[in-house]
């Protein structure tokens, strides 16, 4: 067998240290610990879902309010096509509220 050169061994140690550092940066140990404790994983995912839901609700509210504001501004300009469209929507809503077909 051929002897392994010391340069090759040194290069291997350097690569191994780089691998260890990259695994530490990726927090692999924390991920493994989460999978060992499924209750904690469930709890963290539950909290994340709640916060995503709140974010979605707040975002939809802001976008909806902005849309209604822009629609109201356009309606106040009395543009014929847009005004007729909004008037038709208003009539439909009023008829539904009054219970008439």
C-alpha positions in Angstrom: 0.0 0.0 0.0 1.1 3.5 -0.7 1.7 5.8 2.2 -0.8 8.6 2.7 0.9 11.9 2.3 0.7 14.3 5.2 -0.6 17.0 2.8 -3.6 14.8 2.0 -4.3 14.2 5.7 -4.0 18.0 6.4 -6.4 18.8 3.6 -8.8 16.2 5.0 -8.7 17.8 8.4 -9.3 21.2 6.9 -12.3 19.9 5.0 -13.6 18.2 8.1 -13.4 21.4 10.1 -15.2 23.3 7.3 -17.9 20.7 7.4 -18.3 20.9 11.2 -18.5 24.7 11.0 -21.1 24.6 8.3 -23.2 22.1 10.3 -23.0 24.4 13.3 -24.1 27.4 11.3 -27.0 25.4 9.9 -28.1 24.5 13.5 -28.6 20.9 12.7 -28.5 20.0 16.4 -31.5 22.2 17.1 -33.5 20.6 14.2 -32.7 17.1 15.5 -33.7 18.2 19.0 -37.0 19.4 17.7 -37.7 16.0 16.1 -36.8 14.3 19.3 -39.5 16.4 21.1 -42.6 16.3 18.9 -44.7 18.2 21.5 -42.4 21.2 21.2 -42.4 20.9 17.4 -46.2 20.9 17.4 -46.3 23.9 19.8 -43.9 25.9 17.6 -45.8 25.1 14.4 -49.1 26.0 16.2 -47.8 29.4 17.2 -46.4 30.0 13.7 -49.8 29.2 12.2 -51.6 31.6 14.6 -49.2 34.4 13.7 -49.5 33.7 10.0 -53.3 33.8 10.3 -53.2 37.1 12.1 -50.8 38.5 9.4 -53.1 37.3 6.7 -56.1 38.9 8.4 -54.4 42.2 8.9 -52.9 42.2 5.4 -56.3 41.5 3.8 -57.9 44.2 5.9 -55.4 46.8 4.8 -55.5 45.8 1.1 -59.4 45.7 1.2 -59.6 49.1 2.8 -57.2 50.5 0.3 -59.2 49.0 -2.5 -62.5 50.5 -1.1 -60.8 53.9 -0.7 -59.6 53.9 -4.3 -63.0 52.7 -5.5 -64.7 55.5 -3.6 -62.3 58.0 -5.0 -63.1 56.8 -8.5 -66.8 56.8 -7.9 -66.6 60.5 -6.7 -65.1 61.4 -10.1 -68.4 60.6 -11.8 -66.9 58.6 -14.6 -69.9 57.3 -16.5 -68.9 53.6 -16.9 -67.5 53.2 -13.4 -70.5 55.2 -11.9 -73.0 52.9 -13.6 -71.1 49.8 -12.4 -71.1 51.0 -8.8 -74.8 52.0 -9.0 -75.6 48.5 -10.2 -73.7 46.9 -7.4 -75.5 49.2 -4.9 -78.9 48.3 -6.4 -78.1 44.6 -6.1 -77.0 44.9 -2.5 -80.1 47.0 -1.6 -82.4 44.4 -3.2 -80.7 41.6 -1.3 -81.0 43.4 2.0 -84.7 44.2 1.3 -85.4 40.6 0.3 -86.7 41.5 -3.1 -85.7 39.6 -6.3 
